[in-house]
Amino acid sequence: MGRILKTALIILSVFQFSIFNSQFSKTAFADTSCQPIYGGGQSCVTTNNIVVNKTVLNPQTNQFIDNLSINDSKYQPGFIATFQISITNTGNNNVARIDVKDIFPQYVSFGSGAGTFDINTNTLSFSLTNLAPNETRKYSIVGRILNADQIPVAQGSVVCVVNQAIATIDSANVSQDNAQFCIEKAAPSITTVTTKGGFPVYSPVSVATSPKTGPEAFGLIAMIPTGLAGWFLRKQAIKKEGLN
């Protein structure tokens, strides 16, 4: 009887340890859910106390959204691209320091944003401190799409790129999120030709008909001496009346 009771206690202890270990794992380590997105890369959301949400401005609606697919509004060369990073503390404790890296995608140059930008890695880095429970801080980042001659795709083509934000605590990744958008390299439009002074050059005006120069014109030519003679006689008559 004592042996059976001892065995039962051992089994119960192992079972309780397994439950505790399972709960500890869920608390200590984050579960990350990732989905592939068009154009390469993944859109990942980490479920832990620090949540990063990366969004991109829709150039048509002027609203921040998670991703712009190939069927949504597109950016064009030279356009200003605006992004937003939201950092939220969903836990119950204050977070002393969070380091954030925002990795710029291809064909986008850095414009402005918090922190410092490393042109070699195309990465913006900044930190935030003392993030309180249930607090969210938002950061705007501005870039510019490169000129058309710097985007090596054919005219009329669309290329989709991914902007990634990563938050770390003590050099360990705790959360990350991506924002996808697409760039359309539109075919060149017809430009207006201007002179050096800036005035537009218009095409020559076409003449629908030309003046007749056939036999009909000889009748008009024959009337010229008669008209001159009449004018001379009238002038002489006026002169005589003046003398009288």
C-alpha positions, 0 to 999 in steps of 0.5 A: 500500500505504501509503495502504491501511494509513493508511486502515485505521489511521484506521478502527481509531482511529475504531472504538476511540474509539466503543467507549471513548465508549460505555463512558464514557457507560455509566459517567458517565451513569445509565440510568433505568427508569420504569414508570407506576403507578396513581394517577399518576406513575412508579416509577423506579429509577436504575442508578448508584452511588447507589440510592434505594429508597422503601417504605411500610408495609403497614398490615395486614402491618406490612411495608415494601413498594415499592407498595400498589395499589388491590387491596392494604391501604388507609389511612384518614383519621386513620391514621399512615403510615410510610415508609422511604428506603434510600440505597445506595452501589453504587460503589467510592468513598466519596461525600462528600455526598448531599442527599435530598428526600422529597416528601409526597403529597396528604392526608398531613401531616408527623409526624417524620423526619430533616432539615427540613420545608418546609410550602409545598412539602410536602417533607422535606430532609436530607443524609448524608455519607461513604457508604462503598462497599456501605453502606446507610443507612435513614431512617424518616419518619412522616406522618398521613393527613388527616381525612375532611373534608379529603379531597375525595372521596366517601364510600366512594371510594378515592384513590391517591397517590405519595410520591417520594424524590430523591437529588442530588449537587452539585445533580444528580439521581442517583437517585429512587424512588416509593412508591404507596399508597391511601386509602379514605374509608369511609362513616360508621359508626353511632355510639352515642348517649350522654347528657351524662354519658356513659351510653348511651341505650337504645331503649324496651323494647316491651311484647308484651302489655297487661294485660286490662281487659275483662269478665274484670276485673270478677270480680276487682273483685267479690272485693275486698269479700269479702277485706276482710270476711274480714280484718276478722273474723279480726282481731276473732277474734284480739283476743277470744282475747287478752282471754280 
